[in-house]
């Protein structure tokens, strides 16, 4: 529980609904992670959500 909730920071709902196989895969780092956005994606986000002057 401390690994799932503390280290992985899973919500209690997600922790308790996952299977032991899924938790083991997370522990081994075999879960596919999203790649970081490229420059074009960051520029599109900056255009869509501009910083507002205070």
N, C-alpha and C positions, 0 to 999 in steps of 0.2 A: 504494500500500500504506500509506503513512504517513497518508493521509487516512482510509482505511477502518479501519485498526487503531488509529491514534492519535487522530484527531479524533472519528470516529464511535464509537470504542471497540467495534468489532465483534469477536467472537471469530474466531480464525483459520478455524475451520470455517465460520462464517457468511460471512466475507469470500470465501473461496475457492469457496463454492457459489453465490454470487449472480452474476447476469449483469451485463455492463457497463451494460445499460439500467437495472437496479435500482440499481446504484451511482450512475449519473448522476442518477436521480430523488432519491436521498438527498442528493446534492451540491446539487441545486437546491431542496431542501426541499419536494418534492412528495409526501412520504410523509405519510399521514394519521396524526396523533398523537392519542392518547386525551385526552379532556378531563379536567381535574382532578375529583376526587370532590366532590359537593355536601355540604352540612352533614349531611343524613340519612345518606349513605353513611359519612361520618366518624364519626358517632355510633354507627352499627351496628358499625363496626370497633372502636371504643373499648369497646363493650359486649361484643363477642365476644372481644376480646383486652385485658383490663384490665391496667393497670400493676400490677406486683407490688411490695409493700413489701419493702425489703431488710432 
